[in-house]
Each structure stands twice: as C-alpha cells, then as structure tokens.
Amino acid sequence: MSNRKSKNNLLHGESLSQVQRILRERFCHQSPHNNLFGVQVQYKHLLELLKRTAVHGESNSVLIVGPRGSGKTMLISHALKELMEIEEVSENVLQVYLNGLLQINDKIALKEITRQLHLENVVGDKVFGSFAENFSFLLEALKKGDRTSSCPVIFILDEFDLFAHHKNQTLLYNLFDISQSAQTPVAVVGLTCRLDILELLEKRVKSRFSHRQIHLMNSFGFPQYVKIFKEQLSLPAEFPDKLFAEKWNQTIQGLSEDKSVREILLKHFNVSKNLRSLHMLLMLALNRVTASHPLVTAADLTEAAQLCSMDSKANVVHGLSVLEICLIIAMKHLNDIYEEEPFNFQMVYNEFQKFVQRKAHSVYAFEKPVVLKAFEHLQQLELIKPVERTSVNSQREYQLMRLLLDNTQIMNALQKYPNCPTDVRQWATSSLSWL
C-alpha cells in the first residue's frame, strides 16, 4: 500500500515540476506563444504596418502607447513572430532592439545598433564627422545593390520617452528622417506609457514622425478577465500526463465558477486590470502547490490575494517596540489636533509624557534620550520624514517632521500588533476630549 502511495507521489512530483515550469514560463516571460486578449484590432493594424515595410519596402513609424502591464511588448512580439513566419521576410528583415534604460545616450545607442546589425567589421576604425553620417553609412552597408533590394530594418525602441531626453534628440531625428525618405526601408516602433509623448519631441523630430499611435487600454470586462484567469492556469493539450492534465483543468474550471474565487478576482480586477498583477496573484497561488497538495484551491488564491494586497508600511509597524508605537499614536493625535501640520520631537515627547502621567502603571516612563533614539529609528524606517533638509546646526528635537502613515493604517496595524497593552490601544482609539 505504502509502495503504491510513494509511486503515486513520485508521478505527481514529476507532473507538478512540469506544471510549475510551463506556468511559470507563461507568467514570467511575455512569450509570443501566449494568447492576446482584447487587442485584436491593434494587433491587425501593427502587423499590417510591419508587413508594408518587410514585404513592400515602405518605411513607417508608429508609437504603441499604454500603461505598464497592458501588453505592449507582447503585442510587438506576436506581430514579429507572425511576420517572421513569412519565408521571404525571415531571410531578409533585420531587427534592432533598443531600450531607453540601457542606451542612455546616442553614442551607446549607435554602438548597439552596429552590434545588432553585425557591422562591427565594416565600421572598423573609420572616423565619422557626425552621427547622421555614421548612421547613414551603417544603413548603406546593408544595401544589396540598388534601392529596392536593400534589407528592411525594424527598430523597436522600448521606453521611447527616455530617448526624447537625449541631447538634441539626434537618434530619433535620424530614424524618423530615414523613415520619411526614400532610402533603406525602415520601420520605427516606439513603446511608451506616456500619453503626452508627442509634447516631448522637438519640432523637427515631430514633423518627421508619421503621428500614428496605437493605444492599449485593457478594455476587456470582468467576464473576459475570468476567462483569461482560466486560460492562464489551464494546461495545454500536449501535456504528457493526460489524466493529471484533465484533473488539473477540471479543478481550474471549478475555481473559475467558485463564488469566493470570483470575489477575489473582482476585487483584483477593480484595483488593476493589467495582466502583470494577475500573473503575480497566480504565481503566489502556484507556489503553494506541492506533491502532498497537488491542485490549486480557493484557499490558496485567498492567501495569495492577501499577500498581494498587504500594506508594507503596516507590516513595518508590527515589528516596532511599544515605545515606538506610543510615539506614532502621539503623532496621530498631533495630526488630528493641528490638522496635518508638521510636528517636532519635543511636541511628540510632551504628548507621550501626558499619556505616561495618566497611565503610569501600564507604560514605563522612559528617559528622554531613549525616546529620542526611538524617534530617530522611526525616521530611519521612513515612517516619518523631515519637512526640510537637515542642517548641521539645527537641533534634532526641534526639526519639523511629517508622519507617513494615515489613521487607518495605524489602527489596522494595532489590531494585529501582538501583546499590545490595552491602555495603548484605547489611547489610539480615544477622541481628543481628554486633552
């Protein structure tokens, strides 16, 4: 009996490691094999533009605009994957990926373009008078003979808005200039999350841009969101262990119809529609799957949702000493009295002393240097911050501070605080009538 059980566990273990690998790859990498959700119109538009460059040799420029996690990278990956499946394109088209976070100036960007086009040997030790001269030499090197048969190049510029901060926007100017002229066929695709991106471009750059924009706004509704949840967790038909895959997919189908799971998903959907946050939720639930607990349950998703929505600052409060909690409550009362005006250590200390005098039996009367040390610790934890930059001559006790926690965060943290004295908790909830 035990042998059969251990054999089953072993089989489960092998299947689960494959499940973990498949699903983690799906959640972590924007794979072009993933399905597109709610962006079919935009996808068709982008693919058509790229085909015109790759097949007909027509230059184009386009910006894909959308919030983080809306699927900009996935959209371009899908379009390029489909484009490269056309035989005449795959042999001919060159792709250049640039990222505004990595290529922080035009010199680095040009080196990266040279590297990705495999033209280091052609450039060699040549000296160029200007950026434009260097760039046109690179593109000239790609020509096979006449204008019609030169290699089309697709430039993908991630974090496009950061390229707009480069000196004189030389790279953007030259890219858009070539896409407007009858030289090498070039497609420039910019990815950005800034809606005001055109305002950042110089007049000469803006005049050479085609002004085509594709907007991604996660326009799907909640029923589609539940469908995405189901598709993202389901195993593919080609999974080796058919029985386990069938059982897993039935469980996922059941979860998508479960009332408590739908409530979690609705809450998540109302906070953020982007698929990146959904993937984070599913990843946390997937981490709880083991050989002894081989299927995802509603409890796993509930736990994952709590971890996703956890308040990091409230968690820091759980680790504070009773003295530090008392100082935060004193600051809370000062905020209530003076309507969010800044306070200093002396004011907080006086407030704390009033409480100690009233409740001497529950809280130890700490010396002032000890209380100051606790106050400084709160500043190190960034729960309070100075209003102005600290000067060398200013006295620490009288430096103005602001509390970075709101009343709700403080009260929630106190509810979960282990072994919190009753008097301290009552002081936090008390009104200002005792003053």
C-alpha positions as CSV (number, residue, x, y, z in Angstrom):
1,M,0.0,0.0,0.0
2,S,2.8,2.4,1.0
3,N,4.7,1.5,-2.1
4,R,1.8,2.4,-4.3
5,K,1.3,5.7,-2.4
6,S,5.0,6.6,-2.8
7,K,4.8,5.7,-6.6
8,N,1.8,8.0,-7.0
9,N,3.6,10.8,-5.2
10,L,6.6,10.3,-7.5
11,L,4.4,10.5,-10.6
12,H,2.6,13.6,-9.1
13,G,6.0,15.1,-8.4
14,E,7.2,14.7,-12.0
15,S,3.9,16.1,-13.4
16,L,4.0,19.0,-10.9
17,S,7.5,20.0,-11.8
18,Q,6.4,20.2,-15.5
19,V,3.3,22.2,-14.4
20,Q,5.5,24.6,-12.4
21,R,7.9,25.1,-15.4
22,I,5.1,25.6,-18.0
23,L,3.0,28.0,-15.9
24,R,6.0,30.0,-14.5
25,E,7.3,30.5,-18.0
26,R,3.8,31.7,-19.0
27,F,3.6,34.2,-16.1
28,C,7.2,35.5,-16.1
29,H,8.0,35.7,-19.8
30,Q,6.0,37.7,-22.3
31,S,6.1,34.7,-24.6
32,P,4.8,35.2,-28.2
33,H,3.0,31.9,-27.8
34,N,0.6,33.4,-25.2
35,N,-2.8,34.5,-26.4
36,L,-3.6,38.1,-27.0
37,F,-6.6,39.5,-25.0
38,G,-8.8,42.4,-26.2
39,V,-6.2,43.9,-28.6
40,Q,-7.0,42.1,-31.9
41,V,-7.8,45.4,-33.7
42,Q,-4.5,47.0,-32.6
43,Y,-2.6,43.8,-33.5
44,K,-4.0,43.7,-37.0
45,H,-3.1,47.4,-37.5
46,L,0.5,46.9,-36.3
47,L,1.0,43.7,-38.3
48,E,-0.2,45.5,-41.5
49,L,2.3,48.3,-40.9
50,L,5.3,45.9,-40.4
51,K,4.3,43.9,-43.5
52,R,4.3,47.0,-45.6
53,T,8.0,47.6,-44.5
54,A,9.1,44.0,-44.7
55,V,7.3,42.9,-47.9
56,H,6.8,46.1,-49.9
57,G,9.8,48.1,-48.7
58,E,7.7,51.0,-47.4
59,S,9.1,53.0,-44.4
60,N,6.8,53.5,-41.4
61,S,6.9,54.9,-37.9
62,V,4.4,54.1,-35.1
63,L,4.1,54.6,-31.3
64,I,2.4,51.9,-29.1
65,V,1.1,53.8,-26.0
66,G,-0.4,52.1,-22.9
67,P,0.1,51.8,-19.1
68,R,2.6,49.3,-17.7
69,G,1.4,45.7,-17.9
70,S,-1.1,46.4,-20.7
71,G,0.7,44.1,-23.2
72,K,2.8,46.4,-25.4
73,T,5.8,44.1,-25.5
74,M,3.6,41.1,-26.1
75,L,1.8,42.8,-28.9
76,I,5.1,43.6,-30.8
77,S,6.5,40.1,-30.0
78,H,3.3,38.4,-31.5
79,A,3.4,40.7,-34.6
80,L,7.2,39.9,-35.2
81,K,6.7,36.2,-34.7
82,E,3.9,36.1,-37.3
83,L,5.9,38.3,-39.7
84,M,9.0,36.0,-39.4
85,E,6.9,33.0,-40.4
86,I,6.6,34.5,-44.0
87,E,9.5,32.9,-45.8
88,E,10.6,35.9,-47.9
89,V,10.6,38.1,-44.8
90,S,12.6,35.8,-42.4
91,E,15.6,35.7,-44.7
92,N,15.6,39.4,-45.4
93,V,14.4,41.5,-42.4
94,L,16.7,42.7,-39.6
95,Q,15.6,43.6,-36.1
96,V,17.2,46.1,-33.8
97,Y,16.0,46.3,-30.1
98,L,16.9,49.4,-28.1
99,N,15.9,50.2,-24.6
100,G,15.9,53.8,-23.1
101,L,17.1,52.4,-19.7
102,L,20.2,50.8,-21.3
103,Q,21.1,53.1,-24.2
104,I,21.3,56.3,-22.2
105,N,22.9,58.4,-24.9
106,D,23.1,58.4,-28.7
107,K,26.7,57.2,-28.8
108,I,25.8,54.0,-26.8
109,A,22.7,53.5,-29.0
110,L,24.8,53.7,-32.2
111,K,27.3,51.1,-30.9
112,E,24.4,48.8,-30.0
113,I,22.8,49.3,-33.5
114,T,26.2,48.4,-35.1
115,R,26.5,45.3,-32.9
116,Q,22.9,44.1,-33.6
117,L,23.4,44.6,-37.3
118,H,26.7,42.7,-37.2
119,L,28.5,45.6,-38.9
120,E,31.5,46.0,-36.5
121,N,33.9,44.7,-39.1
122,V,32.5,47.1,-41.8
123,V,32.8,50.2,-39.5
124,G,36.3,49.2,-38.2
125,D,38.3,52.3,-37.3
126,K,36.5,54.7,-39.6
127,V,36.1,58.2,-38.2
128,F,32.8,60.0,-38.9
129,G,32.1,63.7,-38.9
130,S,28.6,63.4,-37.4
131,F,26.0,61.0,-36.0
132,A,23.9,61.2,-39.2
133,E,26.9,60.4,-41.4
134,N,27.8,57.3,-39.2
135,F,24.1,56.2,-39.2
136,S,23.6,56.5,-43.0
137,F,26.9,54.6,-43.5
138,L,25.5,51.7,-41.5
139,L,22.3,51.6,-43.5
140,E,24.3,52.0,-46.7
141,A,26.3,48.9,-45.7
142,L,23.0,46.9,-45.6
143,K,22.1,47.6,-49.3
144,K,22.4,44.7,-51.6
145,G,22.8,46.7,-54.8
146,D,20.0,49.1,-55.7
147,R,17.4,51.0,-53.6
148,T,14.6,48.4,-54.0
149,S,16.7,45.4,-52.8
150,S,18.2,46.8,-49.6
151,C,17.5,45.0,-46.3
152,P,14.4,46.3,-44.4
153,V,15.3,47.1,-40.8
154,I,12.7,47.2,-37.9
155,F,13.8,49.3,-35.0
156,I,12.0,48.6,-31.7
157,L,12.5,51.4,-29.1
158,D,11.4,50.4,-25.6
159,E,10.9,53.2,-23.0
160,F,10.7,55.5,-26.0
161,D,10.1,58.6,-23.9
162,L,13.7,58.3,-22.4
163,F,15.2,58.6,-25.9
164,A,13.4,62.0,-26.1
165,H,15.7,63.3,-23.3
166,H,18.9,62.6,-25.3
167,K,20.8,65.7,-26.4
168,N,19.2,67.3,-29.5
169,Q,17.2,64.0,-30.0
170,T,19.7,63.1,-32.7
171,L,18.9,59.4,-32.8
172,L,15.1,60.0,-33.1
173,Y,15.7,62.7,-35.7
174,N,17.8,60.4,-37.9
175,L,15.5,57.4,-37.5
176,F,12.4,59.4,-38.4
177,D,14.2,61.2,-41.2
178,I,15.2,58.0,-42.9
179,S,11.6,56.6,-42.4
180,Q,10.3,59.7,-44.3
181,S,12.9,59.5,-47.2
182,A,13.2,57.0,-50.0
183,Q,16.3,55.4,-48.6
184,T,16.6,52.0,-46.8
185,P,13.1,50.7,-45.8
186,V,12.9,51.3,-42.1
187,A,10.1,50.7,-39.5
188,V,10.4,52.5,-36.2
189,V,8.2,51.2,-33.4
190,G,8.3,53.1,-30.1
191,L,6.8,51.6,-26.9
192,T,5.9,54.1,-24.1
193,C,3.5,54.6,-21.2
194,R,3.3,58.4,-21.6
195,L,0.3,59.8,-23.2
196,D,2.0,63.2,-23.7
197,I,4.9,61.7,-25.6
198,L,4.5,64.0,-28.7
199,E,4.9,67.0,-26.4
200,L,8.4,65.8,-25.6
201,L,9.5,65.7,-29.2
202,E,11.3,68.6,-30.8
203,K,9.6,70.4,-33.7
204,R,12.0,69.0,-36.3
205,V,11.5,65.4,-34.9
206,K,7.8,65.8,-34.7
207,S,7.5,66.9,-38.3
208,R,9.2,63.8,-39.5
209,F,7.1,61.4,-37.4
210,S,4.0,59.8,-39.1
211,H,1.8,60.6,-36.0
212,R,0.5,57.0,-36.0
213,Q,-0.3,55.9,-32.5
214,I,-1.7,52.5,-31.2
215,H,-3.3,52.8,-27.8
216,L,-3.7,49.8,-25.5
217,M,-6.0,50.4,-22.5
218,N,-7.0,47.0,-21.2
219,S,-10.6,47.5,-22.5
220,F,-11.9,44.0,-21.5
221,G,-14.7,43.5,-18.9
222,F,-14.8,41.1,-15.9
223,P,-16.3,38.1,-17.8
224,Q,-13.3,38.3,-20.1
225,Y,-10.9,38.7,-17.1
226,V,-12.3,35.4,-15.6
227,K,-11.8,33.7,-19.0
228,I,-8.1,35.0,-19.0
229,F,-7.7,33.6,-15.5
230,K,-8.9,30.2,-16.6
231,E,-6.7,30.2,-19.8
232,Q,-3.6,31.3,-17.9
233,L,-3.9,28.5,-15.4
234,S,-5.0,25.7,-17.8
235,L,-2.5,23.1,-19.0
236,P,-2.0,22.6,-22.8
237,A,-3.5,19.6,-24.7
238,E,0.1,18.3,-25.4
239,F,0.9,17.9,-21.6
240,P,2.5,14.4,-21.2
241,D,0.3,13.1,-18.3
242,K,-3.2,13.3,-19.8
243,L,-5.0,12.2,-16.7
244,F,-3.3,14.7,-14.5
245,A,-3.9,17.5,-17.0
246,E,-7.6,16.6,-17.3
247,K,-7.9,16.6,-13.5
248,W,-6.0,19.9,-13.2
249,N,-8.1,21.7,-15.9
250,Q,-11.3,20.5,-14.3
251,T,-10.2,22.0,-11.0
252,I,-9.4,25.3,-12.7
253,Q,-12.8,25.2,-14.4
254,G,-14.4,24.7,-10.9
255,L,-12.3,27.6,-9.4
256,S,-13.5,30.0,-12.2
257,E,-17.1,29.2,-11.2
258,D,-16.4,29.3,-7.4
259,K,-18.1,32.3,-5.7
260,S,-15.2,33.1,-3.3
261,V,-12.7,33.0,-6.2
262,R,-14.8,35.3,-8.3
263,E,-15.0,37.8,-5.5
264,I,-11.2,37.7,-5.2
265,L,-10.8,38.2,-8.9
266,L,-13.4,41.0,-9.0
267,K,-11.5,42.9,-6.2
268,H,-8.2,42.4,-8.1
269,F,-9.9,43.5,-11.4
270,N,-11.2,46.7,-9.7
271,V,-7.8,47.6,-8.4
272,S,-5.8,46.8,-11.5
273,K,-6.8,45.4,-14.9
274,N,-3.3,44.7,-16.1
275,L,-2.3,41.1,-16.6
276,R,1.0,41.5,-14.8
277,S,-0.8,41.9,-11.4
278,L,-3.0,38.9,-12.3
279,H,0.2,36.8,-13.1
280,M,1.6,37.9,-9.7
281,L,-1.6,36.6,-7.9
282,L,-1.5,33.3,-9.9
283,M,2.3,32.9,-9.2
284,L,1.8,33.2,-5.5
285,A,-1.1,30.6,-5.6
286,L,1.1,28.3,-7.7
287,N,3.9,28.4,-5.1
288,R,1.6,26.6,-2.6
289,V,1.2,23.6,-4.9
290,T,3.3,20.6,-3.7
291,A,3.2,16.7,-4.1
292,S,1.0,16.4,-0.9
293,H,-1.2,19.3,-2.2
294,P,-1.2,18.8,-6.0
295,L,-4.0,21.1,-7.0
296,V,-4.8,24.8,-6.6
297,T,-7.6,25.5,-4.2
298,A,-9.8,28.6,-3.4
299,A,-7.9,28.9,-0.1
300,D,-4.5,29.2,-2.0
301,L,-6.0,32.1,-4.0
302,T,-7.4,33.8,-0.9
303,E,-3.9,33.6,0.7
304,A,-2.3,34.9,-2.4
305,A,-4.7,37.8,-2.6
306,Q,-3.9,38.7,1.0
307,L,-0.2,38.7,0.2
308,C,-0.8,40.9,-2.9
309,S,-2.8,43.5,-1.1
310,M,-0.6,43.5,2.0
311,D,0.3,47.0,3.2
312,S,4.1,47.1,3.6
313,K,4.1,50.1,6.0
314,A,1.6,48.4,8.3
315,N,3.9,45.4,8.3
316,V,6.8,47.5,9.5
317,V,4.6,48.8,12.4
318,H,4.1,45.1,13.5
319,G,7.8,44.9,14.3
320,L,8.1,48.1,16.4
321,S,8.5,48.3,20.2
322,V,5.7,49.5,22.4
323,L,7.6,52.8,22.9
324,E,7.7,53.4,19.1
325,I,4.0,52.5,18.8
326,C,3.3,55.1,21.5
327,L,5.2,57.8,19.6
328,I,3.3,57.0,16.4
329,I,0.0,57.3,18.4
330,A,1.2,60.6,19.8
331,M,1.9,61.8,16.3
332,K,-1.5,60.7,15.1
333,H,-3.2,62.8,17.9
334,L,-1.0,65.8,17.0
335,N,-2.1,65.4,13.3
336,D,-5.7,65.4,14.5
337,I,-5.3,68.4,16.7
338,Y,-3.2,70.6,14.3
339,E,-4.9,69.3,11.1
340,E,-1.9,67.6,9.5
341,E,0.6,70.4,10.3
342,P,4.2,69.3,10.8
343,F,5.4,68.4,14.3
344,N,8.8,68.1,16.1
345,F,10.2,65.7,18.6
346,Q,9.5,68.0,21.6
347,M,5.8,68.1,20.7
348,V,5.6,64.3,20.4
349,Y,7.6,63.9,23.7
350,N,5.2,66.2,25.6
351,E,2.2,64.3,24.2
352,F,3.8,61.0,25.3
353,Q,4.5,62.4,28.8
354,K,0.9,63.3,29.2
355,F,-0.1,59.7,28.5
356,V,2.5,58.3,30.8
357,Q,1.3,60.5,33.7
358,R,-2.2,59.3,33.2
359,K,-1.4,55.7,32.8
360,A,1.8,55.3,34.7
361,H,1.0,51.6,35.7
362,S,0.9,50.3,32.0
363,V,3.8,52.1,30.3
364,Y,7.3,52.6,31.6
365,A,8.4,56.3,31.9
366,F,11.4,56.2,29.5
367,E,14.3,58.7,29.7
368,K,14.2,61.5,27.1
369,P,17.4,60.2,25.2
370,V,15.8,56.8,24.9
371,V,12.6,58.3,23.5
372,L,14.7,60.4,21.1
373,K,16.6,57.3,19.9
374,A,13.2,55.6,19.2
375,F,12.1,58.7,17.3
376,E,15.2,58.6,15.1
377,H,14.6,54.9,14.5
378,L,11.1,55.7,13.1
379,Q,12.9,58.2,10.8
380,Q,15.3,55.5,9.6
381,L,12.4,53.2,8.8
382,E,10.9,56.1,6.8
383,L,7.7,56.2,8.8
384,I,8.3,59.9,9.4
385,K,10.3,62.3,7.3
386,P,11.8,65.8,7.8
387,V,9.9,68.6,6.1
388,E,13.2,70.4,5.1
389,R,16.7,69.2,4.5
390,T,18.6,68.7,7.8
391,S,21.2,71.4,8.5
392,V,24.3,70.8,10.7
393,N,23.5,73.5,13.2
394,S,19.8,72.7,13.8
395,Q,18.7,71.0,17.0
396,R,17.3,67.5,16.4
397,E,14.5,68.0,18.9
398,Y,13.0,70.9,17.0
399,Q,13.3,69.7,13.4
400,L,9.9,69.6,11.8
401,M,8.6,66.2,10.7
402,R,5.6,64.6,8.9
403,L,4.0,61.2,9.6
404,L,3.9,59.0,6.5
405,L,1.1,56.7,7.9
406,D,-2.6,57.5,7.8
407,N,-5.0,56.8,10.7
408,T,-6.5,53.7,9.0
409,Q,-3.0,52.1,8.6
410,I,-2.2,52.8,12.3
411,M,-5.5,51.3,13.5
412,N,-5.2,48.2,11.3
413,A,-1.6,47.7,12.5
414,L,-2.6,48.0,16.1
415,Q,-5.4,45.4,15.7
416,K,-2.8,42.8,14.6
417,Y,0.0,44.0,16.9
418,P,1.0,41.1,19.3
419,N,0.6,41.8,23.1
420,C,-0.3,45.4,22.7
421,P,-1.2,46.9,26.1
422,T,-4.9,47.7,26.4
423,D,-4.3,51.2,27.6
424,V,-2.2,52.0,24.5
425,R,-4.9,50.6,22.2
426,Q,-7.5,52.7,24.0
427,W,-5.3,55.8,23.7
428,A,-5.1,55.3,20.0
429,T,-8.9,55.0,19.6
430,S,-9.7,57.8,22.1
431,S,-11.1,61.1,21.0
432,L,-9.4,64.4,21.9
433,S,-11.9,65.1,24.7
434,W,-9.3,64.1,27.4
435,L,-6.9,66.9,26.5
